[in-house]
């Protein structure tokens, strides 16, 4: 913690205990949401050791097709090989460190724009000019550095940690839970992408997603759409569900739902910064990932998967509601919280948790903050 933050923290209320029991616990200290030193520690304690959503498998469908992504300051790309396998690599040439590819595309050889070293889609060095006369040069020593890749219900997940627990094993029970609401999930296609710049720490956004205590106050259209009486949050080791069974209001002020569905909202949190959404209507699934860009800034990426590669009228209306109403409401809340966390008059709050774990309970936020504490302790 730098000296300016230390002086500020000295004026704040004394720190209260974070407890295992969410009903008795105080929240994380405010400085965890803006201290640059804490953010630097998070890079290694959390993000370089965790699974990150890169893209949907239908975005890299053909051999040689690739797409880039970032895990904080680590640039990565995933590419479909000639053997049909999807692999992930650090997006850096092994000669002098130049970035190899940008955005997305398709190529038979990955050619560095700096000195034209070229790599095959499996990461092996194919050609490096003038190295045939370099003493002891061995092309096998200069393959691209690989990152872990797993495909989960069509979503391509990447991890910088070679020793990380496999995603499917780590998220035990998650696939079955998602398929219980969206049986078609593994057959959906990428159909839309949105992004949002938010002036808040990534954890503020996660805290906000993980409770609906604020929904009746701040999301009038959402409450009109969703059967709030059936809304429940269930926590597991590395993920949690936030779902509402029962009838949807087909003619809500959010958007009109024509499909016959038996749930009004289904969402999941995946450690550390991934949220999945199943909106009522035709088969769909969305990924909203909160990617930190600094201690107090986040870039949210929203990818939408539907039964076809373009949005239907119903799903376009659902996305318009997210874009024009729900996201601006949440972003405004989170940016206000970020400003408030730096107030000398605030340090911690209390989790509001009821015995029934109703839609007003914040035990999902406590679950997430406990995972943050565990990671930072390690």
N, C-alpha and C positions, 0 to 999 in steps of 0.2 A: 504494500500500500504506500503511495507517495505521500509526501508531507502535507500537501494541501488537503488530501482526503483524510489524513489522520487528524488534522485540526478540525475539520468539519465533523468527523465522527465523535470527537471529544465533546462537542456541544450537544449531540443528540441524546435522546433518552437511553438509559442503560440497556444493554442487551438482555433479553429474556430467553428462557430455554426453549429449544426445539425438541419436542418429545415424541416418542414412538406413538403415543395415543393422539390422533389428530384432534380429538375433542378437547384436549388439554393444552395443545401445543401452540406456541407462537410461530410466526412465519420467519423466513430467512431475513437476516439483516439487510437493510437498504443498500449498503455499500456493495453487496454482491451483484447488484444490478447496474453499477456504473464505474466501479474502480478499475482503471486500466490494467493494474497488476493482476487483479483477479481474472480479468478477461484473458490475459496472456496465459495464465495457468490453465484456464478452461480448454484452450486449444489442444494441449497435450493430455490433460486429464479426462476430457470428454470427447472432443470431436475427432481427434486423430486415432481414437480407439473404438469408435462407434460406427454403426451402419448408417449409410447416407443414401437417399433416393437419387438416382442419376437420370433415369428416363424410363419410358415404357418400351418393352421389347419390340413393339410394332414400329418404333421410330428407328430401329436399326435392324430392319427385317432382311435386307439383302447382304450378301457377302461384301465386305469392304465399307459398309455404311457405318458411320461413326457420329458421336455427339459428345460435346465437351460439358463438363460440370466442374464445380468448385466445392471443396471442403475448406472453408475459410480462405487461407492463402495458398492452398494446395490445388493446382490445376490438374485435372484428370480427364481422360477421355475413355469412352467405351467403344468397342468396335466389334462387328461380327466377322469372324474368320471364314476362310474358305471351307472349313470343316463344319460350319454352322454354329460354332461355339461363340458366345459373347465373352470378351475379355476386357479387362480394364488396365490402363497404364497411366503412370505419371506423364503429363503432357510436356516432356522436356527431352531434347536431344542429348544423347550420351557423349557427344563430342565437346560442345562448349556451353550447353545449357539453354539453347534457344527453344522457344515454344514451337511445337510441331504443327498443330492444327488449330483452327478457330471455328466456333459455331458447330455446324453439322454439315455432313456431306457424304460422299462416297468416293473411294479411291482404291486402286489395286496396290499402290505403294505409298507409304507415308514418307514424304520427302521434306526434309528440313529446309526452310527458306534461306538459311544462312550459308551453309557449305554443301548442301545437297546430299548429306548422308540420308540414306533411304532405308526404311524398315518395312518388313512384311506385316500383314495384319495379325500374325501371331507374336509380334514384337521382336523377332530376330532381325539382326542387321543384314540387309540385302546387299548394299553397296556403299563404300566410302572411298571417294576419289583419292588416288595417290597413296593408299595405305599398303599396296602390295610390296612396296620397297621399304616400309617402316619396320625396323628390327623388332621382332617379338610381337608384332601386332596380331591379335587373335580376335576375329569377329565375334566369337562366342562370348567374349568379355564385355561386349557393348550392346547386348540386347536391352530393350526398354525395360524399365523397372515396373513390375506388375503390382496391381492392387487386387484385393480379394473381390470376387463378384459372385452374387447369387441372384437368381430370378425367382421372385415371389409373386404369384398371381399376376404374372405379366410385368411386374415392376422390377427393374434392374437396380439392385442394391450393391453399393461398393463400400469397402472398408480399407483404410490405410494400415490397419494392424494385422500383420500376417498370423498372429496367434489369437485373433478374435474368435469367440464362440460362433459357430455357424448361425446364420440369421434364423433359419427354420427351427433350429433347436432352441435358440435363445427366446424366440417368440412362440413357445409352445402353446397350442390352443387357439392362436390368433386366426389362422387360416380357416378353421372350422367355424369360428365365430363370425367372420366376415361372410363366408358362404351361406350361413344361416339367414342373412339378410339380403345378400346379393349373390345368388347361386351362379349367375353368369359371369362373375368377376374375372375368372381366368380367360374368358373369351372376348373381353372388351378390347377396344382399340383406342389409341391416343386420338383425341379429337380437338383439343383446345388448350391454349396456354395463356396465363395471365401472370403479371408480376406487380408487386406493390412495395414501394419504399416506405419504411416506417421508422420514425424517430424514437425508437425505444429499444431497450435490451431484449434479446430473443426470449429470455425467461419471462418477461412481462407478458409477451404474446402467448407463451405456453400456459402460464397461470390463467390467463383470460379464457383460453379454449377449454380448460379442464374443469370449469364450473358453470352452472347455469343460475347461480344465485343472482346474477345481474340481468338475466334474460327478460324477466317481467318488467324491469325498469328501463332497459336500454334497447330491447329488440321486440318492439310491438308486433311487427309482421311475422317474425319467427315464432312467437308465442301463438299467433293466430293460425299458423301452419301446423305446428307440432302438438301432439297430444301430451301436454306437460304433466298430466296426472300419472302417466306411465313412464316418464323419463327416469332413467336410473344410470348411475355410474358404478362400474365394477372394476376394481383394481386387481392386477396380476403382477408378476414379478417385474417384467420389463415393459408392460403395456397396460392400457386400460380401455374400457368400452364406455360409450356415452350414447345410449340408445333409447328409443321410445317405441314400444310395440303399440298396436292398436290403430284405430282409424286416423287418417290424415284429413284435414279440412281441405277438400279438393278445390274449393273456391276461396281460398284464403287471400289476404291482401298481399302476400309475398308473390305467389304465382299460381296459375291454375294447373291442377294435376289431373290428367285424363286416365292414366294407367291405374289398374286395380292392384294396390299394394297393401300389405298387412303391417306396415310400419310407417311412422311419420318422420323419423330421423334416425340415422345410424352413423356413428362416428367412433374413431379409435385414435388413441395416442400411442405412438411407438417411440421409445427412448432413442435419442434425446429430443429431437426437434421435428418429428414427422407427425402429421395428422392426416387421417383418411376420413372421407365423408361419403356417405350414401344418401343422396337426397331423394325424397319421395318422387315417384314417377317411373318412367321407363328405366331399364337396367343402366346403372351408372355408378361410377366410383371416381372420386377426386383425391388428389394428393396436394395438401398445402404444407409446404416445408418452410420453416423459419430459419433462414440462413444468416448468421451474424456477419455484419460487415465492419463492426467496431463495438466498443463497449456499450454504446447507446444508439446503435443503428442496426437495422435488420432489413434484408431483402427477402420478401415472401415470394415463393414460386408456387403457382397453382396450375396443376395439370389435370385435365378432365378426360376420363375414359368413358366411352359409350359404345353402343352396338355397331356404330359405323364411324368412318373417319371424319365426318362432319356433324355438327350439332343439329339435331332435329329442332323444330319450332319450340317444343316443350322444354328441351334442355337449354336452348338458347335463352328462353325466358328465365329458367332457373339460374343460369350464369349471369344474366342481367341483374337479377335480384342480388346475387352475391356481390357483383361489381358495383352496383349503384346504391345498395342499401346496407347489406350486412357487413361487408368489409369496411366501408367508411365509418359505420357505427363503432365497430371493434377497434379500428385504427385510432379513431378519436379518443376512445377510452384509454387505450394503451399509451398513447403519447402523453395524455394528461397524467397517468400514473407515473410515467418516467420522470416528468417534471416534479411531481410531488415527492418522489422518493429522495430527492436531493434537498428537501426541506429540512432545516434544523429542527423543526417541530415533529419529525416522524422518524422512526427507526424500524419498528415491527408492528404487525397486527396480530389478531387471533383468527384461527380457522373457525368458521361457523359450521359445525357438524352436528346433525341430528341423528338420533338412534335409528331412524328408518332409512337413513341414507337417501333422502328424497332429492328432488331436483334442486332444492335449495342448499344442499350439503356440499362442503368444500373439501371432502376427503380425497378427491382426485387431485387437487392441487397439493395437498400434503404428500401424497404418494410421489408426485413428480419432484417436489422439493427434497424429499428424503433421498431420492436417487441422485440428485445434484450433490447433496451432502456426502453421500457414500463415495461418489466419484472424486470429489475434491479431497476427501480424507485419504484416498489411495495415492 
